[in-house]
Amino acid sequence: MVVGRWHNGLVRFRVDLPLAAGIAAGAALDALAGDPRRGHPVAAFGRAAAALEARDYADSRLRGAAHAAACVLAAAAPAALARRRLRRRPRLHAAAVATTVWAVTGGRSLRLYAERLVVLLHGNDLGAARRALPGLCGRDPDGLTAKDITRAVIESVAENTCDAAVAPLLYGAVAGLPGLAAYRAINTLDAMVGYRSPRYRRFGWAAARLDDAANWVPARVTAALAVACAPAVRGCDAAAALRVLRRDGGRHPSPNAGRCEAAFAGALGVRLGGTNVYGGVAEARPELGEGRAPELDDIRRAVRLSRAVTVAAAALAVLVALAPRRPAGRPAAPRPPVRPAAARR
């Protein structure tokens, strides 16, 4: 932490260097190493949440809200305590942030999984592609054609660029360790219970609404970064991305996913949307974009665009973390009285 002064020593501020360094290091770790294969803390959280659900479940919004609150608090409280304990230990604080960013982000794993599906589809192994798809998105894979799976992969890459990279990085920059832990808990709960199936329509309502609120800003930042990064990806069109985003971004039933998917659809020059089946329930999604149906090569371009957006989001998060802030609980220093002109002569 650096404390300085602005305007004749009137305002004190701090720059959180350990937070910025930790975000940068954690993002680099994820880009280079991806998710740990064993002992993943998010997987451990998921197992604990599932065990709690087995005890708490009832077909009730109130019970579901209590479940979501308990799970998020269980993740955020230790992180808040760790931040407090490490406040005066900058090196340990930076290391803790880097480790947590690495654990809660998944940009590399997202891209590798999408590329794995490209290989399966390219080899015409439709059965294996159907079996692999649930690892990327929650829609039912049975009966999907190669074109359906291609569309599903691109839509999932677009949406999960926000969930797996942009959102956790932004929450880390704004709220540090508690922000990283709380966001990942919220997003994981939504992936577990935030469905409209008969079991979760009421119990998962609170988790789904909480995830919608948590992703409102990050989804729009993701869409904006997709527009900004489109020129860096061969074959992507920034103007089309912005046009489709403005026209189609609000048509999706999700308040957030449509922004990401519309920006990617416009940048790639493809048409997304259609009927998806989740837990046996068919949902008709409006078309996003104005191009052709997506093809295999479009998945590769979506992966490259996702990588560019992730790098830009990491840079943005570091800048946000470096922004001067007034230390909590310290009011601005009072201005010294101004002497009359006659007294200064």
N, C-alpha and C positions, 0 to 999 in steps of 0.2 A: 504494500500500500504506500502510495506517495501522497503527502499532504502538501498543498501549495496554496497560493493566494491569487485572487483576481482583483483587479481594480483597487489599487492602493491598500491591499491587505484586508479587504472587506468581506470576502467570501472564501471560506475554506473548502477544499475539495480533495478527493482521492482518486487515484487511478489504480484499479485492481490488476496489477501485473501478474500475480500468480493465477488468477482466473483466466486471463487472456492466454497465458502460456500453456495452461492446462488444456484449454479448448483446442488450441493449435496442435498440441502433442497428441491429444486423444483422437482428433480427426485424422491426423497422419497415421496413427496406429490402426484405425479402422480401414483406411485406404490401403495400407500395406499388408495387414494380417487378417482382417475380417474378424468375424465372431470367433470366440474361443470354442473349440469343439467339445470340451468337457467342462463341467462346473460353471456353466453360464448362469450368472445371477438372475437374469430375466426369466430363464427357465425355472430356476428355483422359486422365484416369486410366483410364477404361474402354477407350480405344483401346490404352493401354500394357499393360493387363492382358490384353487379347485378343491382342496381339502376343506377350506372354510365354507365354500359353497355347498358341499355335501352336508354340512351341519346346519347352514343358515337358510337353505333354499325354501322359498314359499312363493306361490303365484301371487305376488304382491309387490307393488311399486315401492312401498315403504320398506319392506324387507330388502329389496334390491338396492335401494338408496343407502341403507345402513351397511350392507355388504360392501358397496363401492367406497363409502367413506372410510370404513375400517381398513380396507386394503390400501387405499392411497395414503392414509395416515401412517400405516405400518411401514410404508416405503419412505415417506418424506421425513418423518420424525428423526430417525437415526441420521439421515443426511443433514438435517438442520443442526443436530447436535455435533456432528463431525465438523461442519463448517465453523461452528462456534469455537470448538476446541482447537482448530487449526488456524484460526484467524491470525495469530501471532507467529505462526511457523510457515512462512511463505513457500519454502521448498516442499514441505509435506503437503501443504494445501494444493500446490500445483500438481503434485503427483496424484493426489486423490481425485482432482478434477479430471486429469488425463485418463486415469483408470476408469472413472465413471463414464466419461464421454465414450470411451472405447466400448464399454459394456452396453450402453443404451442406444448407440447408433448402429446401423446395419446397412450402410450404403453399399459396401463391397459385396456383402452376402446377397443383397437384392440383385445386384447386377450379375453376379455369378450364377444365381439361380435362373435368371431370365435367359442367360446364354446357354445354360444346360438344356432348357426347353427348346431353344433354337436347334441345338444339335439333335434332339430327339425328333423334332418335327422334320428337320432336313433329312433324317434317315427314315422317314415315313413310319416311325414307331409310334403310332397314335395311341396304342394302349399304354405304353410307358409314359407318354406325355400326359394322358388323362390321370394316371396315378400320381404323377409328380405335381400336377397343377395345384392341389390343395395346400402344398407347401408355400405357395405364393399368394393365393387368394381363397376366399371362402365359398365361392360358388360351386355348385354340384358339377363334377366333371363328366358324369355319365351322359353319353349321347352327344357330346360336343364334337364338332368337326375340327379339322386342322385350322380352318379360318376362324372358328369360334375361339379356339385356344390362343391363336395369334392375337386376336383382339383382346382377350382376357389378360394376356401377358403385358401388352402395351398399357392397358388401363391400370393394371396393378403397379407397373413400374412408375407411371405418372403419379398415382395417389401415394404410393409408398415412398417416393422420393421425399414427400412432405413428412410422412410418419416416421420414416427410418433415419432421416438425415436433417432436413431443414428445421423441423419443429424442435427436436431435442437440443440442437445447437443453439437455437434462439432462446429457449427457456434456460439453458445453461448460462448464456451470456447475461440474461436479465436477472435470474434468481439463483445462480450458482448451483451447488450440489443439491439443495432441496428441489430446485426447478427441474433438474435432470431426472431425479428419482421420481418425483410426482408425475411428470409427464409420461415417463415410460410406464408407470403403474396404470395411469388412466388409459393409455392407448392399448396396453395389454389386456386390461379388463374389457374394453370394447371388443377386442378380437375374440375374447372368450365367451362373453354373454350378450353382446350388443346386437342381437339378431331379432328378427320379427317372427321367429318360429313360435309355435304354441308354448314351448317351455320358457322362452326368454322374452316374450312380448311385453310382459309386465316386470318380471324380475330384472331384466337387462335394460329397462328403459332409462334408469338414472345413469348407468355407465355409458350408454350411447349418447345421451344428451350432454354429459360431462365431456366426452370426447369431442363432440361437435363444438362446444364452447372453447375447449383447449386448442383446437386446430383452426379456429376462425381466422386469426391473423396469420399463422404460419402457412396456411393453404394459399392465401393471397400473395404472400411473399414468394412462395414457390412458383406460382403462376407468373409473377412479375420477373423472377429470375430466369424462368424458362424462356420468356420473350427476350430478355436481355442476352442470354447465352446462346440463343438460336444461331446467330451468325458464326459462332465458333464451331458449329457442327456442320459438316458438309451435307448439303441437301436440305437443310432446315431453313425456314423462312420466318424471320422475326415479324414482319408486317402481317403475314397471315396468322401467326400465333396471336398477335394482339387483336386482330379483327375477330377471330373465332372466340377468343376469351371474352371479349366485350359482348358478343352476340349470344353465345351459347353457355357461358360459364354459370349462369343462374338457372338454367333449365333442368339441371340434374336434381333428383330428389334429395341428395345430400347437399347441405349448405357449403361444403368444402371440397369434396371430391370433384365436383363438376368444374371448379376453377382449374385445378391441376390437369384434369383430363382434356379440357377444352384447349388449354395452352399447348399441351403436347400434340393434340390432334392438328391444330393449326400449323404448328412448327413442322410437323412431319408430312403435312398434306394428305392426311387420311381421315376417314370417317369412323368414329367410335360410337358406342351405344348400341342398344338393342335389348333383347329379352335375356335376362339372367335368372338362374334358379338357385335359391339359397334355402337349404334345409327343406327341400321339397316345395317351396313357395316360389312361384314365378313372379318376377318383377320386370315390368317394361320400362326401359330407360330411353329417354329421348336421344336422337342422334346428335352427336357433337362433331363439328367439322363439315367440310364441304368437298372432300376429296374422295378418292377411291377406297375400297376395302383394304385394310392393312395386310401386308405381306411379310414374309420372314425377315427380309432385309430391314424392314421398318422397326423390328424389335431391336436390331443392332444399333440403329440410329437413336432409338429411344434410350437405350443403355448409355450411349455416348452423351446424349443430352442430359440424362440423369447425373452422370459423372460431372459434367460441367456445372450443373446447378448445385451439386453438393460442394464442389470446390468454392463456388461463389458464396454459398451460405456459410461455409467455414470462415471465409475472409470477413464476411459481414458480421458474424458472431464475435470474432476477435476485435473488430472495430467497436462494436457495441460494448464489449467488456472493457475496452480501453477508454471509453468515454468518461470524462471527469464527472464525479458524483460527490454530492455533499455527504459526509459521514452521517450515518443514522444517529439521531439523538443530539446532533450538534447544530444549533441554529447558526445562521449567518452572523458574523461579528457585526456589532452596531457601527454605523457610520460615525466618524468623529464629527463634532460640531463644526460648522463652517463659520469662520470668523468674518465679521463685516469687513467690507473693503477698507473702511477708514482705519480699522485696527491693524490691517496688514501693511499699512504704509509706514 
